[in-house]
Protein backbone atom coordinates (compact mmCIF):
# COMPACT_ATOMS: atom_id res chain seq x y z
CA UNK A 1 0.00 0.00 0.00
CA UNK A 2 1.24 3.49 -0.89
CA UNK A 3 0.72 5.96 1.95
CA UNK A 4 1.25 9.72 2.00
CA UNK A 5 2.01 11.11 5.48
CA UNK A 6 1.64 14.83 6.17
CA UNK A 7 3.61 16.26 9.07
CA UNK A 8 6.10 13.42 8.65
CA UNK A 9 8.85 15.44 10.35
CA UNK A 10 6.81 15.89 13.54
CA UNK A 11 6.93 13.91 16.78
CA UNK A 12 4.26 11.40 15.73
CA UNK A 13 5.15 11.60 12.04
CA UNK A 14 8.75 10.46 12.47
CA UNK A 15 7.70 7.42 14.51
CA UNK A 16 4.81 6.58 12.17
CA UNK A 17 6.94 6.81 9.04
CA UNK A 18 9.50 4.43 10.50
CA UNK A 19 6.82 1.98 11.64
CA UNK A 20 4.98 1.95 8.31
CA UNK A 21 8.19 1.39 6.36
CA UNK A 22 9.10 -1.52 8.68
CA UNK A 23 5.65 -3.04 8.04
CA UNK A 24 6.03 -2.95 4.28
CA UNK A 25 4.10 0.21 3.38
CA UNK A 26 5.53 2.43 0.66
CA UNK A 27 5.69 5.79 2.43
CA UNK A 28 5.90 9.26 0.94
CA UNK A 29 6.60 12.01 3.48
CA UNK A 30 5.11 15.46 3.01
CA UNK A 31 7.08 18.32 4.55
CA UNK A 32 7.83 21.97 4.00
CA UNK A 33 11.06 22.81 2.19
CA UNK A 34 12.69 23.88 5.45
CA UNK A 35 12.10 20.46 7.04
CA UNK A 36 13.36 18.07 4.36
CA UNK A 37 16.49 17.19 6.33
CA UNK A 38 14.38 16.03 9.29
CA UNK A 39 12.88 13.07 7.40
CA UNK A 40 15.09 10.02 7.12
CA UNK A 41 13.05 6.81 6.84
CA UNK A 42 10.49 7.53 4.11
CA UNK A 43 10.87 6.06 0.63
CA UNK A 44 10.32 9.48 -0.94
CA UNK A 45 9.66 13.08 0.04
CA UNK A 46 7.22 15.63 -1.38
CA UNK A 47 7.51 19.33 -0.55
CA UNK A 48 4.29 21.28 0.03
CA UNK A 49 4.78 24.79 1.36
CA UNK A 50 1.19 26.05 0.97
CA UNK A 51 -1.12 23.82 2.99
CA UNK A 52 -4.14 25.51 1.38
CA UNK A 53 -3.12 24.76 -2.21
CA UNK A 54 -5.46 22.14 -3.67
CA UNK A 55 -3.27 21.89 -6.77
CA UNK A 56 -0.16 21.06 -4.73
CA UNK A 57 -2.04 18.40 -2.77
CA UNK A 58 -3.49 16.89 -5.95
CA UNK A 59 0.03 16.42 -7.29
CA UNK A 60 1.34 15.13 -3.94
CA UNK A 61 -1.49 12.59 -3.58
CA UNK A 62 -1.32 11.24 -7.13
CA UNK A 63 -0.86 7.46 -7.11
CA UNK A 64 -1.35 7.14 -3.34
CA UNK A 65 -3.69 4.56 -1.82
CA UNK A 66 -4.12 6.40 1.49
CA UNK A 67 -3.25 9.65 3.20
CA UNK A 68 -2.51 10.07 6.91
CA UNK A 69 -2.98 13.72 7.83
CA UNK A 70 -0.91 14.59 10.90
CA UNK A 71 0.17 18.15 10.06
CA UNK A 72 -1.55 20.78 12.19
CA UNK A 73 -1.14 23.99 14.10
CA UNK A 74 -0.55 22.58 17.57
CA UNK A 75 -2.26 23.60 20.79
CA UNK A 76 -0.40 26.46 22.50
CA UNK A 77 -1.31 27.03 26.15
CA UNK A 78 -0.79 30.79 26.38
CA UNK A 79 -2.16 31.71 22.96
CA UNK A 80 -5.50 33.43 22.55
CA UNK A 81 -7.26 36.04 20.48
CA UNK A 82 -8.62 36.56 16.98
CA UNK A 83 -5.27 36.17 15.21
CA UNK A 84 -4.70 32.84 16.93
CA UNK A 85 -8.13 31.54 15.92
CA UNK A 86 -7.63 32.69 12.33
CA UNK A 87 -4.38 30.71 12.13
CA UNK A 88 -6.01 27.61 13.63
CA UNK A 89 -8.77 27.98 11.05
CA UNK A 90 -6.40 28.54 8.13
CA UNK A 91 -4.12 25.60 8.88
CA UNK A 92 -6.29 23.07 10.71
CA UNK A 93 -9.57 23.66 8.89
CA UNK A 94 -8.93 25.23 5.49
CA UNK A 95 -5.68 23.31 5.10
CA UNK A 96 -7.43 20.02 5.83
CA UNK A 97 -10.20 20.85 3.35
CA UNK A 98 -7.58 21.52 0.67
CA UNK A 99 -5.84 18.20 1.33
CA UNK A 100 -9.17 16.35 1.13
CA UNK A 101 -10.02 18.04 -2.17
CA UNK A 102 -6.59 17.13 -3.51
CA UNK A 103 -7.10 13.52 -2.41
CA UNK A 104 -10.48 13.38 -4.13
CA UNK A 105 -8.99 14.75 -7.34
CA UNK A 106 -6.16 12.20 -7.13
CA UNK A 107 -8.64 9.39 -6.38
CA UNK A 108 -7.06 8.39 -3.05
CA UNK A 109 -8.92 5.51 -1.40
CA UNK A 110 -8.62 6.33 2.29
CA UNK A 111 -8.07 9.47 4.37
CA UNK A 112 -7.04 9.12 8.02
CA UNK A 113 -7.23 12.28 10.11
CA UNK A 114 -5.44 12.63 13.44
CA UNK A 115 -7.73 14.79 15.55
CA UNK A 116 -7.64 15.28 19.35
CA UNK A 117 -9.55 14.14 22.42
CA UNK A 118 -9.97 17.85 23.12
CA UNK A 119 -12.86 17.68 20.65
CA UNK A 120 -14.72 15.79 23.39
CA UNK A 121 -13.74 18.35 26.05
CA UNK A 122 -11.05 19.41 28.49
CA UNK A 123 -12.00 17.09 31.35
CA UNK A 124 -14.26 14.21 32.27
CA UNK A 125 -16.78 14.49 35.09
CA UNK A 126 -18.54 11.20 35.86
CA UNK A 127 -17.73 8.91 32.92
CA UNK A 128 -14.81 8.51 30.52
CA UNK A 129 -15.06 10.09 27.09
CA UNK A 130 -16.60 7.93 24.36
CA UNK A 131 -16.56 8.37 20.61
CA UNK A 132 -20.30 9.07 20.48
CA UNK A 133 -20.29 11.79 23.15
CA UNK A 134 -21.63 15.20 22.18
CA UNK A 135 -18.46 17.19 21.32
CA UNK A 136 -17.60 20.03 23.69
CA UNK A 137 -14.43 21.58 22.26
CA UNK A 138 -13.02 24.55 24.18
CA UNK A 139 -10.56 27.02 22.64
CA UNK A 140 -9.29 27.65 19.15
CA UNK A 141 -7.29 24.45 18.76
CA UNK A 142 -10.08 22.07 19.80
CA UNK A 143 -12.72 23.96 17.83
CA UNK A 144 -10.56 23.89 14.70
CA UNK A 145 -10.05 20.13 15.07
CA UNK A 146 -13.82 19.61 15.32
CA UNK A 147 -14.44 21.80 12.27
CA UNK A 148 -11.85 19.80 10.33
CA UNK A 149 -13.60 16.56 11.33
CA UNK A 150 -16.91 18.00 10.14
CA UNK A 151 -15.38 19.03 6.83
CA UNK A 152 -13.93 15.56 6.32
CA UNK A 153 -17.21 13.78 6.99
CA UNK A 154 -19.22 16.21 4.86
CA UNK A 155 -16.85 16.09 1.88
CA UNK A 156 -16.58 12.31 1.97
CA UNK A 157 -20.30 11.72 2.53
CA UNK A 158 -20.79 10.70 -1.10
CA UNK A 159 -18.53 7.71 -0.47
CA UNK A 160 -15.83 8.67 -2.96
CA UNK A 161 -13.17 8.24 -0.26
CA UNK A 162 -13.11 6.23 2.97
CA UNK A 163 -12.34 8.24 6.08
CA UNK A 164 -11.10 7.46 9.59
CA UNK A 165 -10.77 9.88 12.51
CA UNK A 166 -8.58 9.15 15.53
CA UNK A 167 -8.75 11.27 18.69
CA UNK A 168 -5.74 10.74 20.98
CA UNK A 169 -5.13 12.27 24.41
CA UNK A 170 -1.62 13.46 25.33
CA UNK A 171 0.94 11.55 23.23
CA UNK A 172 4.30 10.72 24.76
CA UNK A 173 7.46 8.88 23.83
CA UNK A 174 11.17 9.43 23.35
CA UNK A 175 11.74 13.09 22.54
CA UNK A 176 8.41 14.27 23.95
CA UNK A 177 8.27 17.90 25.04
CA UNK A 178 5.96 20.20 27.02
CA UNK A 179 4.23 18.94 30.19
CA UNK A 180 5.34 15.31 29.95
CA UNK A 181 8.95 16.36 29.54
CA UNK A 182 8.61 18.58 32.61
CA UNK A 183 7.27 15.64 34.64
CA UNK A 184 10.27 13.54 33.60
CA UNK A 185 12.66 16.32 34.58
CA UNK A 186 10.95 16.74 37.96
CA UNK A 187 11.01 13.02 38.68
CA UNK A 188 14.68 12.73 37.72
CA UNK A 189 15.85 15.88 39.48
CA UNK A 190 15.79 14.48 43.00
CA UNK A 191 13.63 17.42 44.09
CA UNK A 192 10.44 16.98 46.05
CA UNK A 193 7.49 16.98 43.65
CA UNK A 194 4.35 18.64 45.10
CA UNK A 195 1.88 16.43 43.22
CA UNK A 196 1.12 13.75 45.79
CA UNK A 197 -2.47 14.98 46.11
CA UNK A 198 -3.13 14.59 42.37
CA UNK A 199 -5.24 11.43 42.46
CA UNK A 200 -7.16 12.32 39.31
CA UNK A 201 -6.86 9.73 36.53
CA UNK A 202 -5.69 10.84 33.10
CA UNK A 203 -5.53 8.84 29.90
CA UNK A 204 -2.36 9.15 27.86
CA UNK A 205 -1.06 7.26 24.84
CA UNK A 206 2.43 6.11 23.95
CA UNK A 207 3.40 7.09 20.42
CA UNK A 208 4.01 3.43 19.58
CA UNK A 209 0.46 2.52 20.58
CA UNK A 210 -1.02 5.42 18.61
CA UNK A 211 0.96 4.54 15.49
CA UNK A 212 -0.03 0.89 15.83
CA UNK A 213 -3.69 1.92 15.68
CA UNK A 214 -3.03 4.20 12.70
CA UNK A 215 -1.36 1.31 10.86
CA UNK A 216 -4.27 -1.03 11.61
CA UNK A 217 -6.80 1.59 10.53
CA UNK A 218 -5.13 1.97 7.15
CA UNK A 219 -5.82 -1.64 6.18
CA UNK A 220 -8.87 -2.71 8.22
CA UNK A 221 -12.17 -2.00 6.44
CA UNK A 222 -13.96 -1.92 9.78
CA UNK A 223 -12.23 1.38 10.58
CA UNK A 224 -13.86 3.18 7.65
CA UNK A 225 -16.35 5.84 8.65
CA UNK A 226 -15.38 5.56 12.31
CA UNK A 227 -14.21 8.01 14.95
CA UNK A 228 -11.78 6.05 17.11
CA UNK A 229 -10.55 6.90 20.59
CA UNK A 230 -7.15 5.66 21.69
CA UNK A 231 -5.08 5.44 24.87
CA UNK A 232 -2.66 3.05 26.57
CA UNK A 233 -5.64 1.19 28.01
CA UNK A 234 -4.62 1.87 31.60
CA UNK A 235 -5.18 5.26 33.18
CA UNK A 236 -2.80 6.59 35.82
CA UNK A 237 -3.12 9.26 38.43
CA UNK A 238 -0.47 11.96 38.10
CA UNK A 239 1.08 10.67 41.32
CA UNK A 240 1.24 7.15 39.86
CA UNK A 241 2.78 8.52 36.68
CA UNK A 242 5.52 10.24 38.69
CA UNK A 243 6.20 6.96 40.49
CA UNK A 244 6.47 5.06 37.20
CA UNK A 245 8.84 7.66 35.74
CA UNK A 246 10.97 7.57 38.88
CA UNK A 247 11.04 3.78 38.77
CA UNK A 248 12.08 3.75 35.11
CA UNK A 249 14.78 6.33 35.91
CA UNK A 250 16.04 4.35 38.94
CA UNK A 251 15.38 7.41 41.08
CA UNK A 252 13.61 7.62 44.45
CA UNK A 253 10.06 8.94 44.36
CA UNK A 254 9.79 12.18 46.32
CA UNK A 255 6.12 13.11 46.19
CA UNK A 256 4.81 15.74 48.58
CA UNK A 257 1.12 16.15 49.40
CA UNK A 258 0.04 19.70 48.55
CA UNK A 259 -3.71 20.41 48.43
CA UNK A 260 -5.01 21.02 44.93
CA UNK A 261 -6.34 24.48 45.71
CA UNK A 262 -2.86 25.56 46.79
CA UNK A 263 -1.44 24.19 43.54
CA UNK A 264 -4.03 26.23 41.66
CA UNK A 265 -3.09 29.38 43.59
CA UNK A 266 0.59 28.76 42.95
CA UNK A 267 -0.13 28.18 39.27
CA UNK A 268 -1.95 31.50 39.03
CA UNK A 269 0.92 33.34 40.72
CA UNK A 270 3.53 31.68 38.51
CA UNK A 271 1.53 32.11 35.31
CA UNK A 272 1.11 28.33 34.98
CA UNK A 273 -2.57 27.94 35.84
CA UNK A 274 -3.46 26.14 32.60
CA UNK A 275 -0.68 23.61 33.09
CA UNK A 276 -1.65 22.99 36.73
CA UNK A 277 -5.32 22.61 35.81
CA UNK A 278 -4.47 19.94 33.26
CA UNK A 279 -2.44 18.05 35.84
CA UNK A 280 -5.12 18.15 38.51
CA UNK A 281 -8.27 17.55 36.44
CA UNK A 282 -9.46 14.09 35.34
CA UNK A 283 -9.45 13.13 31.67
CA UNK A 284 -10.32 9.50 30.98
CA UNK A 285 -10.88 7.87 27.60
CA UNK A 286 -12.92 4.72 26.96
CA UNK A 287 -11.24 2.74 24.17
CA UNK A 288 -13.44 -0.36 24.47
CA UNK A 289 -15.25 0.38 21.20
CA UNK A 290 -11.96 0.75 19.35
CA UNK A 291 -10.54 -2.50 20.70
CA UNK A 292 -13.75 -4.43 20.05
CA UNK A 293 -14.30 -3.06 16.55
CA UNK A 294 -10.78 -3.70 15.25
CA UNK A 295 -9.73 -6.53 17.57
CA UNK A 296 -6.81 -4.27 18.40
CA UNK A 297 -5.03 -3.78 21.71
CA UNK A 298 -2.17 -1.42 22.62
CA UNK A 299 1.03 -3.42 21.96
CA UNK A 300 3.02 -1.54 24.63
CA UNK A 301 1.98 -1.63 28.29
CA UNK A 302 2.40 1.52 30.37
CA UNK A 303 5.52 0.40 32.23
CA UNK A 304 7.36 -0.52 29.04
CA UNK A 305 6.21 2.66 27.27
CA UNK A 306 7.42 4.90 30.10
CA UNK A 307 10.71 3.02 30.23
CA UNK A 308 11.22 3.51 26.49
CA UNK A 309 10.34 7.18 26.83
CA UNK A 310 12.75 7.80 29.70
CA UNK A 311 15.65 5.95 28.13
CA UNK A 312 15.08 7.15 24.58
C-alpha positions in Angstrom: 0.0 0.0 0.0 1.2 3.5 -0.9 0.7 6.0 1.9 1.2 9.7 2.0 2.0 11.1 5.5 1.6 14.8 6.2 3.6 16.3 9.1 6.1 13.4 8.6 8.8 15.4 10.4 6.8 15.9 13.5 6.9 13.9 16.8 4.3 11.4 15.7 5.2 11.6 12.0 8.8 10.5 12.5 7.7 7.4 14.5 4.8 6.6 12.2 6.9 6.8 9.0 9.5 4.4 10.5 6.8 2.0 11.6 5.0 1.9 8.3 8.2 1.4 6.4 9.1 -1.5 8.7 5.7 -3.0 8.0 6.0 -3.0 4.3 4.1 0.2 3.4 5.5 2.4 0.7 5.7 5.8 2.4 5.9 9.3 0.9 6.6 12.0 3.5 5.1 15.5 3.0 7.1 18.3 4.6 7.8 22.0 4.0 11.1 22.8 2.2 12.7 23.9 5.5 12.1 20.5 7.0 13.4 18.1 4.4 16.5 17.2 6.3 14.4 16.0 9.3 12.9 13.1 7.4 15.1 10.0 7.1 13.1 6.8 6.8 10.5 7.5 4.1 10.9 6.1 0.6 10.3 9.5 -0.9 9.7 13.1 0.0 7.2 15.6 -1.4 7.5 19.3 -0.6 4.3 21.3 0.0 4.8 24.8 1.4 1.2 26.1 1.0 -1.1 23.8 3.0 -4.1 25.5 1.4 -3.1 24.8 -2.2 -5.5 22.1 -3.7 -3.3 21.9 -6.8 -0.2 21.1 -4.7 -2.0 18.4 -2.8 -3.5 16.9 -5.9 0.0 16.4 -7.3 1.3 15.1 -3.9 -1.5 12.6 -3.6 -1.3 11.2 -7.1 -0.9 7.5 -7.1 -1.4 7.1 -3.3 -3.7 4.6 -1.8 -4.1 6.4 1.5 -3.2 9.7 3.2 -2.5 10.1 6.9 -3.0 13.7 7.8 -0.9 14.6 10.9 0.2 18.1 10.1 -1.6 20.8 12.2 -1.1 24.0 14.1 -0.6 22.6 17.6 -2.3 23.6 20.8 -0.4 26.5 22.5 -1.3 27.0 26.2 -0.8 30.8 26.4 -2.2 31.7 23.0 -5.5 33.4 22.6 -7.3 36.0 20.5 -8.6 36.6 17.0 -5.3 36.2 15.2 -4.7 32.8 16.9 -8.1 31.5 15.9 -7.6 32.7 12.3 -4.4 30.7 12.1 -6.0 27.6 13.6 -8.8 28.0 11.1 -6.4 28.5 8.1 -4.1 25.6 8.9 -6.3 23.1 10.7 -9.6 23.7 8.9 -8.9 25.2 5.5 -5.7 23.3 5.1 -7.4 20.0 5.8 -10.2 20.9 3.3 -7.6 21.5 0.7 -5.8 18.2 1.3 -9.2 16.3 1.1 -10.0 18.0 -2.2 -6.6 17.1 -3.5 -7.1 13.5 -2.4 -10.5 13.4 -4.1 -9.0 14.7 -7.3 -6.2 12.2 -7.1 -8.6 9.4 -6.4 -7.1 8.4 -3.1 -8.9 5.5 -1.4 -8.6 6.3 2.3 -8.1 9.5 4.4 -7.0 9.1 8.0 -7.2 12.3 10.1 -5.4 12.6 13.4 -7.7 14.8 15.6 -7.6 15.3 19.3 -9.6 14.1 22.4 -10.0 17.8 23.1 -12.9 17.7 20.7 -14.7 15.8 23.4 -13.7 18.4 26.0 -11.1 19.4 28.5 -12.0 17.1 31.4 -14.3 14.2 32.3 -16.8 14.5 35.1 -18.5 11.2 35.9 -17.7 8.9 32.9 -14.8 8.5 30.5 -15.1 10.1 27.1 -16.6 7.9 24.4 -16.6 8.4 20.6 -20.3 9.1 20.5 -20.3 11.8 23.1 -21.6 15.2 22.2 -18.5 17.2 21.3 -17.6 20.0 23.7 -14.4 21.6 22.3 -13.0 24.6 24.2 -10.6 27.0 22.6 -9.3 27.6 19.1 -7.3 24.4 18.8 -10.1 22.1 19.8 -12.7 24.0 17.8 -10.6 23.9 14.7 -10.1 20.1 15.1 -13.8 19.6 15.3 -14.4 21.8 12.3 -11.9 19.8 10.3 -13.6 16.6 11.3 -16.9 18.0 10.1 -15.4 19.0 6.8 -13.9 15.6 6.3 -17.2 13.8 7.0 -19.2 16.2 4.9 -16.8 16.1 1.9 -16.6 12.3 2.0 -20.3 11.7 2.5 -20.8 10.7 -1.1 -18.5 7.7 -0.5 -15.8 8.7 -3.0 -13.2 8.2 -0.3 -13.1 6.2 3.0 -12.3 8.2 6.1 -11.1 7.5 9.6 -10.8 9.9 12.5 -8.6 9.1 15.5 -8.7 11.3 18.7 -5.7 10.7 21.0 -5.1 12.3 24.4 -1.6 13.5 25.3 0.9 11.6 23.2 4.3 10.7 24.8 7.5 8.9 23.8 11.2 9.4 23.3 11.7 13.1 22.5 8.4 14.3 23.9 8.3 17.9 25.0 6.0 20.2 27.0 4.2 18.9 30.2 5.3 15.3 29.9 9.0 16.4 29.5 8.6 18.6 32.6 7.3 15.6 34.6 10.3 13.5 33.6 12.7 16.3 34.6 10.9 16.7 38.0 11.0 13.0 38.7 14.7 12.7 37.7 15.8 15.9 39.5 15.8 14.5 43.0 13.6 17.4 44.1 10.4 17.0 46.1 7.5 17.0 43.6 4.4 18.6 45.1 1.9 16.4 43.2 1.1 13.7 45.8 -2.5 15.0 46.1 -3.1 14.6 42.4 -5.2 11.4 42.5 -7.2 12.3 39.3 -6.9 9.7 36.5 -5.7 10.8 33.1 -5.5 8.8 29.9 -2.4 9.1 27.9 -1.1 7.3 24.8 2.4 6.1 24.0 3.4 7.1 20.4 4.0 3.4 19.6 0.5 2.5 20.6 -1.0 5.4 18.6 1.0 4.5 15.5 0.0 0.9 15.8 -3.7 1.9 15.7 -3.0 4.2 12.7 -1.4 1.3 10.9 -4.3 -1.0 11.6 -6.8 1.6 10.5 -5.1 2.0 7.1 -5.8 -1.6 6.2 -8.9 -2.7 8.2 -12.2 -2.0 6.4 -14.0 -1.9 9.8 -12.2 1.4 10.6 -13.9 3.2 7.6 -16.3 5.8 8.6 -15.4 5.6 12.3 -14.2 8.0 14.9 -11.8 6.0 17.1 -10.5 6.9 20.6 -7.1 5.7 21.7 -5.1 5.4 24.9 -2.7 3.1 26.6 -5.6 1.2 28.0 -4.6 1.9 31.6 -5.2 5.3 33.2 -2.8 6.6 35.8 -3.1 9.3 38.4 -0.5 12.0 38.1 1.1 10.7 41.3 1.2 7.1 39.9 2.8 8.5 36.7 5.5 10.2 38.7 6.2 7.0 40.5 6.5 5.1 37.2 8.8 7.7 35.7 11.0 7.6 38.9 11.0 3.8 38.8 12.1 3.7 35.1 14.8 6.3 35.9 16.0 4.4 38.9 15.4 7.4 41.1 13.6 7.6 44.5 10.1 8.9 44.4 9.8 12.2 46.3 6.1 13.1 46.2 4.8 15.7 48.6 1.1 16.2 49.4 0.0 19.7 48.5 -3.7 20.4 48.4 -5.0 21.0 44.9 -6.3 24.5 45.7 -2.9 25.6 46.8 -1.4 24.2 43.5 -4.0 26.2 41.7 -3.1 29.4 43.6 0.6 28.8 42.9 -0.1 28.2 39.3 -1.9 31.5 39.0 0.9 33.3 40.7 3.5 31.7 38.5 1.5 32.1 35.3 1.1 28.3 35.0 -2.6 27.9 35.8 -3.5 26.1 32.6 -0.7 23.6 33.1 -1.6 23.0 36.7 -5.3 22.6 35.8 -4.5 19.9 33.3 -2.4 18.1 35.8 -5.1 18.1 38.5 -8.3 17.5 36.4 -9.5 14.1 35.3 -9.5 13.1 31.7 -10.3 9.5 31.0 -10.9 7.9 27.6 -12.9 4.7 27.0 -11.2 2.7 24.2 -13.4 -0.4 24.5 -15.3 0.4 21.2 -12.0 0.8 19.4 -10.5 -2.5 20.7 -13.7 -4.4 20.1 -14.3 -3.1 16.5 -10.8 -3.7 15.2 -9.7 -6.5 17.6 -6.8 -4.3 18.4 -5.0 -3.8 21.7 -2.2 -1.4 22.6 1.0 -3.4 22.0 3.0 -1.5 24.6 2.0 -1.6 28.3 2.4 1.5 30.4 5.5 0.4 32.2 7.4 -0.5 29.0 6.2 2.7 27.3 7.4 4.9 30.1 10.7 3.0 30.2 11.2 3.5 26.5 10.3 7.2 26.8 12.7 7.8 29.7 15.7 6.0 28.1 15.1 7.2 24.6 
